[in-house]
Amino acid sequence: MDARPGPDTMASEISDFWTDIHDDGRSLLELVALKANDGIWGWDVPTGQSFYSARWWDLVGLPPDHLEAHIDVFFALLHPDDRENVRAVLAEFISDRGADYRTQFRLKHSSGGWRWIQSSGSALRDATGKAVRIAGTHTDITERVEAADRLERLVAERTRDLAAARDRAEIAAASTAKFLSATSHDIRQPLQAMALLLRNLQQEVDSEAALGTIASIRRSLGSSMDLLDDLLEFSRLDAGALRADMRPVKIQSLFRSLLDDFTAEAQERGLRLVVKDTDLVGRTDPRLIKRILRNLVSNSFKFTQRGSVLIAARPRGDTIRLEVWDTGRGIPTGQQRQIFWEFTQAGSAVGDRSVRGLGLGLAIVERLARLMRHNVGVRSVVDHGSVFWVDLPRLAADAAEERHEPPERPDHPLGCRVAVAENDPDVADAYVRILRAWDCKVLVARSGAELISRIADQPPDLLIADCHLDGRMNGFDLFDELERRFGRRIAGVVLSGDHDFERMRSLNRSRRRILNKPILPDVLNAVLHAELEQHRQAVGESGA
């Protein structure tokens, strides 16, 4: 026999518990309701009779005796959009012993508005587990909900503002990149002409004094080219137009390149340049890390009057630390962070006219390192020297393939037919002069269409094409058209002063050799010689 009390017995017990015989028959539920800030409600499910505390009536702006206490009062005040959900939640709670009753809805206020309510309750259940009486609280959460809505609207508004700002920044960056590309080309053109004409002039004079003057002009030109590179590189970083191409790189190949680039300058300055051999391999962008190291070595040269500059690498666990040591003037401790700021030099360099530069070299180092997620830093002692370092991920020694550059043979006679597509008359004239000095027959045109019409049936041995030409055809298109017309590969190079390397990569579908202006004559000679030798070897193997 079931020993559990029936519904009538349970109801009697609840009634007895809620009624305090020492308080004139007022129920405990009413006494609690007087003290609670929440609205308290009770519902006898079979009859629909309900209890609503004074605070509950206050939540909806009505007097306690306004209506008979019945569950229909609650449903009548419910927002139409909430009724279906509340009825479903209550039905589940009444029928399911394990359910929790907790929900949110809106109740109509006498002022005409709606109040958001957080409702929770507990039940007295019969022997079958069905709820027969429910009591709970209603908490006014209108301010909380409205605050959340305001926050959501504010977040949405700020998100739209940020999206608009991002779009404006992307448009500005694209415009800046386009401007830099055009500006870079226009600035590099006269520098290219100057570099070629200086080599022509050097071959035409035999006076030691004149040769010395030409050498000084070439050094000044080199400094101007370095300053231009710094400005354009920094502008590209600011515009977000630079992307890192991370790959395995043999550190020794970087060091050999630095040794080739700086040996002559070290001798001229009376400094000893030391490069420690290494077999380490790191993960980095070879072009950007070389730019970093060049800037660090150049910086050391600027601030070292005597002694040496050392380039070395050493393993540090899973990283490689590349270091550039010098015996220069050193940097005060308080300035060692500032030197990585743009347009900033160490205090002792300010006003020193022997130190050339805009104060961008180390700022570019820091920005490029950050772009590749490499750490960079400096240790220095005044009057003793400095060591600049950059850390990059270390890879296994066999992770990178050795890359062999074509041999450089400056001023090697080429003795071939060269077609030049260049729309700048001064640069074109400089090409003609220097190519003739290299024993070449030269054909020049300002556009691709003009060059094709003048070539007739005889393809050139070499083609030098500027990327930007008059007409609809660029330098890459010209190579493609000539190869289509003659049915064979055309040897040569595309020259460009364009600073947008991503655009150059997209245009260079056939992966042609690109040289960035301004290019020095000895480098141009070496590259053209390598292209010519490769072409002649290919022709010989084919039997043509």
N, C-alpha and C positions, 0 to 999 in steps of 0.2 A: 504494500500500500504506500502511495506517495505521501511522505511526511511533510512536503513543502506546503506552506500556507496558500490558500486560494486567493483570488483577486479581492474578494470582499474583506478577508482577514487582513491582507496587506494594506488595503486602503484604510482600514480602521486604525492600523498601527501608524501609518503615516499621519493620519489626522490627529491621533493622540500625541505624536511627537511634535507636530507643528503647533499645537495649542498649549499655551502656558497657563495653567489654572491659577497662577498667582498674578496674572496681568489682565484681569477682567475679560478673559476669553480671546484676546487678540492673538493672532497666529504669529509664530516665530518668523515665518516667511515675511510677514508685513513689517515686523521689527527690523529685520535685516535690510529690507528694501528701503526703509527710512534712512539708513546710514550709508547705503551704497551709492556711488556716483553713477554706476551703470543702471540701465533699466532692467528690472527683473520681471520675468514672465513665467507663467505656468499654464499648462494645457492638459485638461482631462480629455484624452483622445476620444473615448466612446461618445461623450455628450457634447463635445465642442466647447464646453465652458472653460473660460480662461481667467487668469489673474494677471493684471498689469500694474506694476508699481507706479507711484506718483512720478518718479523719475522717468519711467517709460513714457507716460503721457506727455511729459515735458519734452522728450526727444522729438515728438511729432507736433508740439505746440498746441495741445488740446487739454482741457480740464479733465480731471479723473472721472467725473460723473457725466462726461459728455455722451458716452455710448455704453451700452451693456457690454460687460466683459465677455467677449466671445471670440473664438479663433477667426471668425469671418471679418472682425475688425482689422486684424493683422493683414489678412489677404487683400482686403479692400484698399489698404494703404500701400501695398507693395507696388513697385514700379512695374508696368506691364511687361517690360522686357526681362524682368527677373522672376516673374511668377512661375513659369514652367520649370526653371531650374530649382527654385526653392521647394516646390511641391515634390519634385523628384528626389531631392536630398532628404526631405522629411519622410517620404514614403520608404526609402531605403533604410533610414534610421529606425523607423517604427517596426519594420519587418525583420531587420537583421540585428541579432544580438551583438555581433562584433563591431558594428559600424560606430563611427564617431560622428557627432553632430557638430559641424563647424562650417559656416558659410558666410558670404558677404552679399548684401543686397542694398537697394535704396527704398526708403520709406518717404511717403508724401508728408511734407510739413504744412501746417495750416497757413504759412506765409506764401505758399505756392511753389516753394522750392523742394528740393530732394535732399535727404540726409543719408549719407552712407553709413551702414550699420554692419558691425562685426557681431555675428550671432553664434553662440555656443550653448550646448545644453546636455543634460543627462536624463536618463529615463528610469522609471519604475516599470518592470516587465512582469507579465503573467507567467504561468507555468509553461506556456508554449514559447516563451521568449519574445512575445510581441509587446511593444511599449504601450502602456495604458495611461501613464501620466508622464509628462515631460516638464522639466523646469530648467531655466537657464538665464542668460544675461544677454542684453543688447548694449553694445558699446558704440558710441558715436565716433566714427573714424573719418568724418567728412574732411576735417582739416588735413589729416594725414594723406587721404586720397587726392585731395586737391593739390597738396604740396608735391605729391609724386607726379601728378599730371603736369604741374608747372615745370618740375624738373625734367620730365620727359620731353615736354615741348621745348624747353631751353636746350636740352641735349640735341634734339632734332635740329633746332635752329643753328646751334653752334656747329653741328655736323655739316649742315648745308653751307655754313660760312666757311668751314675748313675745306670742304670739297671745292667751293668756288675759289678760295685762296690757292688751293693746290692746282686747280685748273689754270688760274692766272699765272702761277709760278711756272707751270710746265710750258705755257705759251711764251712767257718771258724767257725761260731757259732756251726754248727752241729758237726764239728770235735772237737771243744773245749768241747762241751757237752759229746761227746763220750769219750774223754780223761778224763774228770772229773769223768765220771761214772766208768771207769776202775781204775783210780787212787784212787778214793774214796773207792772202794771195796778192793784194795790191801792194803791201809793204815789202814782201819778199821779192817781187819782180825787180825793182831797182837794185836790191842787194845782190841778186843773181847776176845781173848785168855787170855790176861793179867787180864781183869776184872773177868773172871770166875775163873782163877787160884788163884787170890787174895782171893776170897771168900772161896775156898777150903783151902788155907793156914790159913785163919782166923779161920776155924773150927778145925784145927789140932793143934793149939798152945793155951796155957793157960797162958803164961807169960804176965803180964801187959805191960812190956816194949815192947815185941814183938807185942802185939796188937796195942800199940800206934804207932809203926813203920808202921804196915800195914795200920792203919788209915791215916797216913801221905802219904803213897804211893797211897792210893785210892784217896785222895784229889788231889795229883799231877796228877794222871791219869784223874780225872775229869776235871782239868784245861787243860790238853792236848786235851781232847775230845772237850772242848769248843773252844779252838783255832782252832782245825781242822774244827769244824762246821762253825766258822767265815770265815775261808779261803775258804771253799767249797761254802758256801752261797754267798760270795762276787763274787767268780768266776762264779757261776751260773747266778748272776745278770748281770755281765759283758758280759756273753755269750748270754744273752737273753733267757736262758733256763728255766726261772721261770715264771709261770702263776698264776694269782690270781683267786681263786674260791670264788667269792663273794656270801654271803648268810646271812640271819638273824642270829645273834649271841647274846645270853644272856651274858651281861657283867659280871654278878655275877659268871657264870661258869668259865670265864677266871680268875677272881679274886681268886676263890677257888683253882684253879690249881696253881696259883702263890704262894698262901699261903702254899700249900703242898710242893712246890718245894723249897721255900726259908726259911721256919721256922727254920730248923736245922742250916742253915748257919748263920741266924741272931743271934741265940743263941750262936753259936760258936764265932761270932764277938763281942758279947756283945751289940748288937743293938736291938731296939724294932721295930718289923715289924707290922704295923697297916694297915688293909684292911677295907675300909668302904663298907658296904653292899649296894647293889643297885638293882633296878628292871628294869633298862634301857636295851633296846635292840637296837643294831646297825647293820648296813650292812657292812660286812667286810669279809676277809678271816680268819677263826678262827685259822688256823695254823700260818699264817704270822703275824697276830696281836699279837698272843701269843709270837712269836719270838721277835717282837718289844718290848713288855712289859718286857719280860725276859731280853733283853739287857739293857733296861732302869733301871730295878731293880738291875741287876748285876753291872751296872755302878755306881749306887748310893752306893752300898755296898763297891765298891772299894775305893771311895773317901770320905767315912764317917767313922771317927774314933770313934765317940761317938754320942749318941742321937738316932734318929729313922729314919725310912723310911716309908712313907705313900703312899698307893695306893688308889686312889679315882676316881670317875666319877661324872660329873655333866652335866645337860642338858644346852644347849645354843641354844635356838630356835629349828631349825630343825637338829641340830648336837649334838653330845655327845663329851665332852672333857675328855679323859682319862689322868690322871695326876699321876706322880710319884714325890713325894716331899722327900727331904733329908735335914739333918742338917750338911752337909759336908763342905768341904773347899771352895766351890763356884768357879765360873769361871769369870775371868776378862771380862769386857764388850767387849773389842777388840778381844777376842778369842771365843766368843759365836757362831759365824758362822763357824769358822775354825774347831771346834770340830766335825762337821758333815762331815769333809773331811776324806778320807781314810788315814790310817797310821798316824793319827794325834791325839795327846792327849793335854789336857790343859797344859800350860807352867809349872805349879807347879808339874805336874806328870812326866815330862821328867826327866829321870835319877833317879826317885824314884823306887828302886827295889822292894818295897813292892806293887807296882801297876803293876800287870801282864797284859799282853795283847799286841796286835799288833796295837791298835788304829783303829780297824775295827768295833767295836760294834756299835757306833753311826752312822758311815757311812752306815752300813747295815740298821739301823733304818730309815735313811733318804731315802735310795734307795727303801726299802720295802714300806714305806709310799707313795712315789711317784708312785710306781707300782700300788698301790690300790687307788691312787688319794686322799689320806688323807694328811692333813696338819700336820706338826710337828714343834715344836719349844721349846725354853728354856727361862726361866727367872732365873737370878742368882745374888746373892750378895756375894762378897768375904768374907770368914770367917763366913757366916751365912747359906749358903745352896743354893740349886737349886730346881727348879721344871721343869721337862720335861713334855711335853704334846703332844698328838696326837688327832686330830679331825676326827670323822667319821660320816656318815649320821645316823640320828636317825630314828628308826622305832617304830611302835606301840608295846605296851608291850606284846601283844599276837602273835607277828609275828614269834617268834622262839619257837621250841619245846625243852623241857628240855632233855638233853642227859645224861644218867646215865652210868658212867664207871663201869666196873666190880670191885668188891672189891679187894683190894690188901692184900695178906696174905703172906708176905715174909717168905721164908724158911719153907713153909708148906709142910710136907711130902706128896708126890704124890702117892707113892705105886702103880705104874702101869707099863705097858710095853711101852717103848718109842723107836721109830725108829728114827735114826739121819742120814740125808744125808748131808755130809759135806766133801768137797774135800781138805781142809786144815788140815793136820795131827795134828798140834798143837791145833787148835780150836776144832777139833773132840775129842782129848784127854781131853781137858778141859771140854767139854760137858759130857763126860763119867764120869769124876770125880765128877762133881757137881750133876749130875742126880742120881748117886749111893748114894750120900750123902742125896738125897731126897727120898731114898728107892725105886728106880726105877730099872727095868731090862732094859738094854740098848743094842740095836743092831745098829751098825754103818756101813755105806758104803760110798764110795767116789762118786758113781754115782747112778742115778735112776734105771738103769737096774740091777746093783749089788744088790741094796736093795730089789727090787722086787723078785729077784731069791732067796734071803736068807730068806725073810719073809715066803715063802711057802704058807700054807693055813690059817695062823693065822694072822689077821690084828692087827696092833698095837693099843693101846689105844690112844697114842699121836704120832704125827709125827712132827719132827723139820727138816725142809728142807731149805738148803741154796738155794738162787735163782740161783747162778752159780755153776753148777755141772760138773763133767767130763762126756763126752759122749754127746749125742744129746738131752737129756732130762733136762729141768730146774726144779726148785722146784715146780712151779705151775703145770707143766706137770706131775710130780710125784704124786701130790695130785689127779689130774684128773684120772690118770691111776689106782691108788689104789682104788678109789671110783668106777670106772667102773668095776674093777675086783671083788670087794667084795659087790657091790650093796648097799653101805650105805655111809653116810658122814664120813669122816676121820677128827677127831679133831686134831688141832695143829696150827703151825705158819710157815710162810715163813720168813726167816731172810735174809736181804740183806744189803750190804754195797754200793749198787748202788746209785749214786747221781742223777740219771735221774728219777724223780718221774713220769713224763709223760710216760716214757717207762714202769715203774712198773705198772702204771694204765692200760696200754694197755695189758700187759701180764696177769694181774690179772682179767681175765674174770669172774671167779666165786666169786669174791669179798672175797677172803680169808684174814685173818688177817696177816698183814705185820709188822714186827719189824725191825727197822733200826739199824744196827750195828754202834758202839758197844753198846750193851744193858747190863745194870747192872743185876747181878744175881737175886736181889730181884724183879725187874720188870719182868724178865723172869719167875720166880717162880709164881708170881701173875697171869700173863697172862695164863700160862699153867694150873694153878689151875682152872681159870675161864673156859677155854676151856674144861677141863676134867669134871667139874661139869655140863656144858651145855650138853656135850655128854651123861653123865650118866642120866641126866634128860630126854633127848630125847629118850634114850633106854628104860627107865622105862615107859614112856608114851606109847611107841609103843608095850610094852609087850614082847620085844625081850629078 
